[in-house]
Amino acid sequence: MKFIESIKNVWKIEELRNRIIVTLSLLLVYRFGAQVVLPGIDAAQLGGLADKTDGGILGLLNAFTGGAFANASVFALGIMPYISASIVVQLMGIAIPYLQKLQKEGASGQKKITQITRWLTIAICLLQAPGYLASLPALGIPPSAFLLGTGFLFYFSSVTILVTGCIFAMWLGEKITDKGIGNGISLLIMVGIIATLPQSFLQNAATRLEGNNVMLILFELVIWFVIILASIMLVMGVRKIAVQYARRTASGGYEKSAMAGSRQYIPLKLNASGVMPIIFAQAIMFVPSLIGGSSFLKETTAGAWMQTNYSDMFGFWYNVTFALLIIVFTYFYTAITVPTNKMADDLKRSGGFIPGIRPGSETSEYLDKIMSQITLPGSIFLALIAVFPAFIVKLMGVQAGWALFFGGTSLLIMVGVAIDTMQQINSYLLNRHYDGLMKTGKNRKAVA
């Protein structure tokens, strides 16, 4: 088989083989740390915490940390504080001139931005760690599980360990990016999500088998594969804008005929914002239930309605609001991350032009118009995938933990990271004159 031959070719390339070994080793270290319980907590009494994080929003957070959240692990905060810090720095870069200046300074500026992100990560950890520890009793851990009590010593040591664990996870991610294959931070999140997948599937399958619904299990798997294919289409979908490059002639002028110039394309992604709109919308969805439970609205009809409808992530009003926020944030994030003005200027400087469109501002307006047109179906498609777990739960009675893998952030992260990693491996193979993983080509003889 061609795929098996490609795997053999991967192992033949020494540099690629070493990078894969480093990546797998560091991921194994991360998964081991996710099982190490915080000192002073009895691991045998964590059943209540596991039950509380079996589904819903806490289940999603537990999936991102690879089960470390439910294990009261040293990696309980996962890599999410670093993700939050990265988002904050990225958004601040729009409004703060200093960060804008750093973004234009190339590698040196990016190094300073990375340092700012790291310090902000520590600050976020120092806020989240005490909150996590304080919430453990309410999440089902009995007082007897705290072997040393919940005094200052426990909080000081646990906060220190949780912050260190997050920084260590961040370091692992950076090392994977530098010495391994793929984006390290994204791989840590993906591996954490995949780690909870078998248990979620087996729990749902056991429930189905008790009711003699074997065919329903197969039907769910078919739907799951269809959703994965739809997610791949969303991640890979692009609109190609034809570009004509002028060719310099011997006399020193430029020849712009279609026959003389070289034709290329600008690929505008259908979903240029990735999973960021879902992450932003998910963060906002915590607000209504908090407002409804506040002292001002807690006893009112409106407060009770908000608490009831926005505490259930599979409820109707929750998902309607969630989908609308995703569409809005998709437009917002695409607008700030796709620099159509810069694309038009770069195209003009390189002697390129879009046939029928004048270089400069007219090209920028044309690209902006096309982005707006393809962002609408892309945002709607993204919103439908994000809320699809609610349909699965309500229509088919799938368990909440397994339903999270039928769409939303979990599935899109898995698909996006897997495709990105395969593309990097593919580039290694093609550079060494092997057939790639993602597309078969001519059988080429390997270059020693």
N, C-alpha and C positions, 0 to 999 in steps of 0.2 A: 504493500500500500504506500501511496505517496506520502501520507502523513507520518507513517513510521519511518520512512526514509529521511524525512525532514528532521525528525527527532534525533536520528543517528547523526545527521550532519551538525545539529546543534552541539552534540557532545564532542564532535571532532575539533571544533574551534576552541582552543585552549582558553583564550581570554573570556569568551562567552561562558564556557563551562565553569571557570573560576567565579565569575560574577553570579551565576545561578547558585552555586554552592554557598557563597557569602550571603546571598539574599535569603536562601532557605534557612541557613544557620541563625541569622539575626531574627527572622520571623519565629523560629523555634524558641529563641530566648524570650521574645515578647509573649508568646503563648504560655511559656512556663511561668513567667511573672504574673500572668493573669490568674493563676491558680493559687498564688501565695497570699494567704489571708493576713490582714493587718495584725501585728502583735497585740495581745490583750483581748482578742475576740475568739470565742470558741467556735471553730469551724463546724462542729456538729449541730449547732443551734441556728444555722442560717436558712433553715427550710422556709420560715415565714417570709424572709426577704426574697427568696427565689419565687415564692408564690405571688408576691406583690408585683414582681417585675416580669411576670409571665406574658403579659399582653399590654396593650394600650401604649401610652406615651413612654412610660417607664420601660416597657418591653423594647421599644425602639432604641432608647438610650442604652439599655443593656446589650442590645445587638451591636451597637456601634463600638462598645468596649469589649466585645467578644466574651460576654458573661462575667467580666471582672467586676461590674457594678453589683451584680447579685451575689458575688463571692466575697464582697467587702475586701477586695484584693488591694495590693499595693499599687496596682494599675487601675484602680476603680474609676479615676477621672479620665482614663484613656488618653487619647490624643486630641480630644475635643477642645480643651482650652487653647491649644495651639491653633486649631482651625478657627476658633472664635477670634483670637488675636490677629490672625492673617486677614480675616474679613474686615475687622475694625480698621486695621492699617490700610487696607485697600480702599475702603470707603473714605477714610481721612485723607487719602492721597488726592481726592477730588477737590477738597476744600482748603487744605493746608499747603501754602506755597513751598515750605521747606521740603515736604515729602515729594511734591511735584518736581522740585529741583533734583532730588536724589534719584528719582525715576529716570531722569534724562542723563545721568552721569555714567550710565553703563554698569560695568561690573563693580566698581568701587561704590557707587550709589546703592546698588542692590545689596552689597555686603552690609552697609549701614542700616538699610531697611530690615534685613534679616536680624540684626542685633536688636533693633527696636521691637520687632515682633517677639523675640525671645524674652525680653524684659517684660513686655506686656503679658506674655503667657504666664510668667511667674506671678504677676499681679492678679491675674484672673484665677490662677490656682489658689492663691492665698484667700480669695473670696469664696471659691467653690468648696474647698476642702472642709472648712468648719461647717458649712451648710450641709454637706453630705453626711458628716459625722453626727450632726444634730438631728438629722432626719432618720437615722437608722432605727431608733426605738419605734417611731411612728410607722416605719416600713415593715415591722414584724419581728425585729430582733428583741428577744426578751431581756430584761435586766440581768438575768443570770449569765447571759452570754458574754457580758463585759467582765472579764476575769479580774481586771485591775480597777474596776469602777469606771466612772466617766468624769473623773476630775481633771485637774490641770495637766498632770503628767500624761494622761491618756491623750488628751487633745493636742498637746504640744508635740508629742512623739508621732502621733498619727498624721497631723497636718504636715509635719516635716517629711514623713515617708511618702505621703500622697503627692506633695509637690515634687519631691525627688523622683518619684515614679513617673510622673508626667514628663519631667525634663529628660529622664533617661529614655522614655519612649520617643520623645522628639529627637534625641541623639541617634537612636536606632534608625529612625526614618531617614535622617540626613545621611547616615552612613550607607544605608541601602541605596539611596539616590546616587551617592558618590562612588561607592565601591561595588554595588550590585547592579541589578537590572530593574528598570521601572521606577516609578515615583514612590519613594519610600513611605511617605506619610499616607498616601492613598492605599498602598499595599497593606499597611497596618490596619487601616479601617476595613478593607475588604476581607482580610484574613479573620478579623474579629467577627464580621457579619457571617462569613461562611462557617465559623466555629459553632454558631448557634443553629445553623440550618439542619443538620442531621437530627438533633434532639427535637426540634420543632416538628419536623416531618414525621418522626416516629411516634410522637405523642398524638398527632392528628390521625395517623394511620391506625394506631391502636384503638382510638375511639371509633373509627369507621369499621374496623374488624369486629368490634363488639356488637355492632349492629348489622353485621354481614353485608357491608356495602363495599365489596372489593372493587366493583366496577366504578364506583364513585372516586376511589383513590386514583385509578387509571385516568378517569376523566379530568380530575384535578391536575394531574401531571401533564396532560395534553394542553390544558389551558395555561399552565405555568410555562411550558416551552413556547407557546404562541406569544405570551407576554414578553418573554425574553427576546424573541425574534423582533417584536414590535419595538422594544427598547433599543436593540441593535440598529434598527432602521432609523430611529430618532437620533442616536448618537452619531451615526455615519452619514446621515442625509446632508447633502450640500446642494447649493444652487451655483452652477458654474457660470461665471461671467466671462465671456470671450474677451481677450486682450490681444491687441496687435502691437508688436514691437518693431520700431523702425530699424532698418539695417544700414549701417554706414557704408557708403560707396567709396571707391578708390579716389574719386575727385574730392572727397571730404564732406560731401553733402549727405543727406538722409533720403533714403528711398522708402516710401510708405505704402507701396502697393501691396495688395493682399498676397501676391505671389512672392514678392521679395522678402517681406517681413516674416518673422516667426510668430506663429499664433500660439498663445498659451491661455490659461484660465486663472481667474481669481475664485477660489472656492469659498463661498459664504455659507457657513453652517446653518442648517435648519434650526438647531438648538445651540446657539453660540454661548449661552450662559450655563450650560451643563446642569448640575443639580443645585446650584446656588439659589435659584428662586424657591425651591422646595425647602432648603435650609432656612432661608429668611422667613418664608411663610410659616414654617413649623415653629420658629421662635416667637412670631407674633401670636400664634394660636394659643400660647400659654396665657396671654393677657386677659381675654374675656372671662375665663373661669376665676382668675385672681381678682378681677374687678367685682365679679358677682359675689365672691366670698369675702369682700372687704367689709369693714364695720359699717360703712355708709349704706351698702345695698344688700347686706346679708339677709335682713329680715323683710325685704321688699319682694314683690312679685317678679320684678325685672331681674333682681339679683338671683332669685331661685331659678328663673328660666335660663339665665346665662350659665349658672353652675351646672344645671342638668344637661343642657344641650352642648356645651363646649368642654365638658369633662370626658365625654365619650368620643374618642377619635374615629369611631365607626358610625357616628350619628349623622343624620341628614344635614342639619344646619352647620355642623362642624365642617363637613366635607364641601358644602356649597361655598362657605366662606373661604375655606382652604384653597379650593380651585380658583376662585376669583383673585385671591392674593397671589397665587402662583402666576397667573396671567399678567397681573400688574407688575410683579417683580421681574418677570422675564423681560418685559419691555424696558424696565428701569436698568437691569443689569446689563442687557445687551447694549443699551445706549452708552453706558460708561466703559464698557470693555471692548467694543468694536470701534476703533478709531477711523471712521470713514474719511475724515479730513487728512489724516496722516497717510492712509492708503492712497488717496488721490495724489498727494504731494510726492510720495515715493514713486508712484507710477509715472508721474510727469518727469521727475528727475532722471528716471531710467530710460526715457524715450518711449514709454508705452502709452497706449490710449485705447479706450473702448470704442469700437467702430460706431460712428454716428453720434458720439458724445464728445464735446470739447474737453480738453484737459483742464485741470484746475477745479474751480468751484462747481462747475456743471457736472463733472465726474463725481465729486463728493456728494452732491445732491442726488445724483442717480443711484449711487451705491446706498445712500441712506434710504431712499425710496424702496429699493429692492429688499433691504434688510427689514424694513417695516412690513413689507408684504409677506415675507417668508416667516417673520417672527410670529404673526397671528396664528397660522396653523401649527407652528412649532410649539407655541405656548399652550394652545388648546390640547394638543396631543400630550404634552408634558403633564398638564393638569389631569387629564383622563387617566394616565398611567399612575399618577400620584394618589388618586382617590379610588383606584380599582380594588385595593384590599377591602374597602368598605363594601363594595358590591359582592365580593366573594364571601364575606362574613354574613351579610344579610340574606343573600340569595341561596347560598349553598351550605351555610352553617359551618364553615371552616374555622378551626381554632385560631385565636388572635395571633399567637406566635408564628404559626405557619402562614397566615394571611399576609403578614408583613413582607414576605418574599414574593408576593404577587404584584408588586409595583412599588411606587414611592422611592424614597431615597436609597433604601437598601439595595433594591434590584438595579437601579441606575448606576450606583457606585460600583457594584460588582461588574456590570457590563462595561462601563466606561474604563475602569482600571484594567480589566482583562484585555480589552482591545488595545489600550495604550501599551501594555507590556508586550503583547504579541507583535505590535508594530515595531517596537525596539528590537526584539529578537529577529524579526523579519529583516530589518535593515542590516544586522550583522551577517545574516545568511547571504543576502544579496551582494553585500560588499565583498564577501569571500567567494562569490560566483557559485553559490548554491541556489537551488530553488527555494523560494520563501515559504513560510508557513501559511500565509493568508491567501496566496494565489499561486497556482502552478504555472511554471514557465518552461522554457526549453531546458533540456538536460545539459548542464554545463559541467565541464571538468573543473574540479577544485584547483585553485591556485595554491601551491605550497607556500 
